[in-house]
Amino acid sequence: MKKLILVTSPPACGKTYISKQLSKTLKHVVYLDKDTLIILSKQIFEVAGEPYNRSSKFFEDHIRDYEYEAVVALALEALDYDDIVLINAPFTEEIRDINYINNLKSKLKEKNARLVVIWVETSIEVCKQRMITRNVDRDTWKLAHWDEYIASCNFNIPTSLDDPKVVDDLLIFKNSSDQEYEESLKNIVGILETP
């Protein structure tokens, strides 16, 4: 059966690196990264005369949901041509919205595909250090307003997605150290490659 894999977590937990390593290791994978759409989002800020701030009300009201809608539409289309599509994106609200998840599962069923969510679990301290190290403009506001930003993040595992009868509906990728990363990569690839 085909799979749509969502690699999710708050920003700077290591989603991109993990997503790319999983995509290189697994077979027949289409890799999609929501950040690829940032170039379009920046243009919307510019045309609207708004400061570039991906934590702003303007972003939430006029851009955020459309980025997700676009990347999911690309993923659903790609499932017509390959076995696994992996999306690298936070999905912070969506994975905690049971209606959204059920609607997505229903669309996947039409394509003989199912949903796998990989939650990247990383300590807040490690996330902050990674954000400082990667030094990208989308994190400027977050780092300048760290306490306010971190209060808006939910680092709790979305356990409501876990059906005990399904082995790979929710997989936890521990990523606060190199050892955790190596163990998690091996375990999760093993689970995903089991027929």
Secondary structure, 3 states (H helix, E strand, C coil): CEEEEEEECCCCCCHHHHHHHHHHHCCCEEEEEHHHHHHHHHHHHHHHCCCCCCCCHHHHHHCHHHHHHHHHHHHHHHCCCCCEEEEECCCCCHHHCHHHHHHHHHHHHHCCEEEEEEEEECCHHHHHHHHHHHCCHHHHHHHHCHHHHHHCCCCCCCHHHCCCCCCCCEEEEECCCHHHHHHHHHHHHHHHHCC
